[in-house]
């Protein structure tokens, strides 16, 4: 959350959306993150409803078991609400601000925050690791929350590296708006975020231990496909039919 906050604050400043000391970045990070915790927990529990309803209290209060896409849905919904209120306030002050521009500003922050969050999954050995491997960097988690003595893919580290790369790329995309002769439509950085993070999650699921449920895919892979399709549609729409919202 702290990493995302500093990146978002810097992006809001460079885009001229909010002053460094305005407090807008704090609100745009704190409220979605709190909602994201709740959404991530509920999404994880409802992935296995029979198990949840068999022991709801213990699983609900358990310190582990958070699904990223649940956090994404709840966090994004809350972020959108806070951003919409910011746009309304700007409109009342006769300032022109697009909701999609705020989504663009939040994209590098979201990518980096997700990657750093994977460090916690790695350190706790909570089952986010991958299938067995003979590669030299394979690791075992004998004392993890979901222990294994086999050497497996350290997929949280893979995701950390990829997420940092995505965050860097999105930040560079955002800088095109101020480059001579180059301009991105509002929403295109956000579209790239949906596509790239969706693709990364879809691919890493092939070597993770998550159960398959939908057309041979894990729930996360199905959600990743939806993310990519929405991103592709937004990329097309923002380039051809953009209007301020």
C-alpha angles and dihedrals in degrees: 000000000000093000091049090048095056093046093047093047091052092048093049089051096048091048091050092239099122140001118252091249098041097100093229093119091052091054094044090053105035100050097046092045093054091047089045092059090055093045093047091052095047093046091052093048094047092051085075104028096169091056092045096050090047090062109007102159097051094045093044092053095040114123092225137051111080123157116211096215091054088053090047093054096046094038094048092048091053092043089052091051094049091044091050090053089050091051091049090051091050091049091053088052089052092249122139112232130156123215088221090057090059090049088053091052091050096050101080089044092052093049094050094043091053092050094050090046089061088067087072091052089051096048095046096045089222097167098274090115123104141248123296116290139181093210114126093246094053112128139197127219105204092160098037126123084254099031126208131172093196120098105250139176110279090224095171088064091050090052092047091055094045093045091053089051091050091048091052092049093049091049089052090049090054091053090060089077089071097039119105113263095001129100135166123208116240109269098031096101089049090048090053089050092054092047099044098042090044091051092047093051093044092054098043090053089070089071098035126095097237114133119255117239114149119056089327092308131114119246089254091055092051090050090047091055090052089050092052094048092050090048093051092048092048091048090054095042096047091052096049110022107026118157127163114263 
